[in-house]
């Protein structure tokens, strides 16, 4: 079938954005996609430089009295290593029992592909019922740097009523679901410095401050025994869910299954909240790394000159990343004292949380499409992880957002033997087509 | 001068015990020393295997009505790298302004050399006034493993009234000093394990326990805000200094100079004690290393499966290393909980503290010798670092111990351009001779 052949061709480009050696493959993939878009009748432009361009396509012929839907997907993929763990070459897609195995099969070429198939079929059927704008990012896997910079300059091009980020998933194969929000993220480096060089812990132990000791005390001081974060103002201004959304959340969570999957108890974080609330709706402060002194075999009786940690916060609506970073950095740095220098350095690339509502028109249009295609009620979930570009796109387009996709936890994205089902390509196409038709029928 | 030539010859052997490639050099150095000892008239034996043998020498002709002095030094040295920071090759000794530059010039070949010169001269002068036993260790720099194992089997050979460890130093060039004690040491690995694999801190953050968070809380929980160690029983049974020794300690400590040297304030450890008390007379619990999660540039939003730390305690008299290790391990492991596995693993090679008294005969014999040679009162100090073999030797020999030497902080031991003064070789020889004579005159 031509459509499946084209999907396999799309997967055969090693469009790895992280590796400059694949700039030519990125460019080839981009131009192949552009030809496809041109052919089905969209207006296309390439933004940013060759080798990692953003593809922007549109069809605005529905006119000003119809709403505009902006769709976001990406064509760049994660590196494929470790190659020896793949059962077949990652850029030579193969089909087994209806599943397509290749790097990008799901993330995000598979999800991109059903969007394109939906647009193609709608265009073949006649005029589009809404105005369509489409971004196919070439840098999602490395942080969408170019797009971040471009967004403020492209506000007019991106202006839309609705925005659909097509890069999400469902709790299980038979549970259609829409993601109502993702958490934001902000991160920092923390360093404690005491002596000007490493010291012998026999001669100097008990006299000087040990920066590892100071660091563990600092980090431990950031939470109370209930897991609440003690950074002043951290929880200020959190925006709660509406009562309606609260009532509609699918808290269908198998605790035992989850704990078996991760191999530990779901007992971290704030003990006053349920596991899913903690993952979906509460902000966090996590230590992602800690390092200092000796880590080889046996012991080295050293008091190191410095010790450091990496800290990141997941954010929820109402928290501004820059404000939270400032509060967290100040909390740690204010614990500096004579002879103990505490330095907190905020990272670039933070992003705010995104949240939509079941009462949003675009959410309702997609929910109805999911229900029709799956013949089951659509669940409403949240995602604890972050999609920093989502918030930026929402701001630039000034659109109502929805987060959708047909990914499953065992698709092995970012891992060997990534795969995606042809049945989901078909379902995805139907959902996108149906949602677009629903939006065309809705009033704006 | 023959004696200086022989000292330089001694220094020219690259007797690096840590490196098996130097086994032949170790063996050559050992046999050269043995010949020297044979020649001056001592009975010599080699213990343990070739290439890292312990030299044992004795002269017991003073007879049973005279006391026996066991002397301990070593002929193995630290590796010499980084070689490019040496101003001249480390095993081609050179003399500049009376200082001899070479690896081992002080630690411990220089200090060994004046002991041998003293014995040589005494033997040339006639019969020794006391029985002499001498150990020249070939593994001090790597932990004296063979000697540790041999000691229980050599109790008879090592039996002595007095034991002098000649591997210590003085606070300054013009301050003769005897070290009345060293702290013991015991160490362990601490590991916290939660999930069975690394997890994404977006999806799982707030749900599962983060082993780094648990680890920093564990470590922080081991001390209160005054720096007191909260491990139950940690301070039980500490043996205080006698009033006389307390009154005789030299607390001559220049705080400003010390803080300038290390580049930080002397404000670590227990705030109820002075800096020197904290270094010399109080036990510690130090974190020597901590590691977990990501430590590269930027952030990796990971919750690692495990995190770990290295912890060591300095011990004082009254603390049994095995008992302390058990208490510390139990303190940490008892904080395990469902889904959070805390594992504490005691290291081999711990050692108890050593303490002598100003009222000891051997201390008085050496103090009097120092005072005569320097024409100044002898100071009494302690050492915060540990000499694990000292305690074992004291136990095996059942002798009164003294810790002596003429090392200075700027001799650069274990570092490039190590050096030792010919004037100190001469002074050391005089002190050893005089102390031996004093012991010969003392009643036992």
Interface residues (C-beta under 8 A of the other chain):
Chain A: X183 X185 X187 X194 X195 X196 X197 X199 X200 X201 X202 X203 X204 X205 X206 X207 X208 X209 X210 X212 X213 X215 X216 X217 X219 X220 X221 X223 X258 X259 X262 X263 X264 X265 X266 X267 X268 X269 X270 X275 X276 X278 X279 X282 X284 X286 X287 X288 X289 X290 X291 X292 X293 X294 X295 X298 X299 X300 X301 X302 X303 X304 X307 X308 X309 X310 X312 X314 X337 X338 X339 X340 X347 X349 X383 X384 X385 X386
Chain B: X183 X185 X187 X194 X195 X196 X197 X199 X200 X201 X202 X203 X204 X205 X206 X207 X208 X209 X210 X212 X213 X215 X216 X217 X219 X220 X221 X223 X258 X259 X262 X263 X264 X265 X266 X267 X268 X269 X270 X275 X276 X278 X279 X282 X284 X286 X287 X288 X289 X290 X291 X292 X293 X294 X295 X298 X299 X300 X301 X302 X303 X304 X307 X308 X309 X310 X312 X314 X337 X338 X339 X340 X347 X349 X383 X384 X385 X386
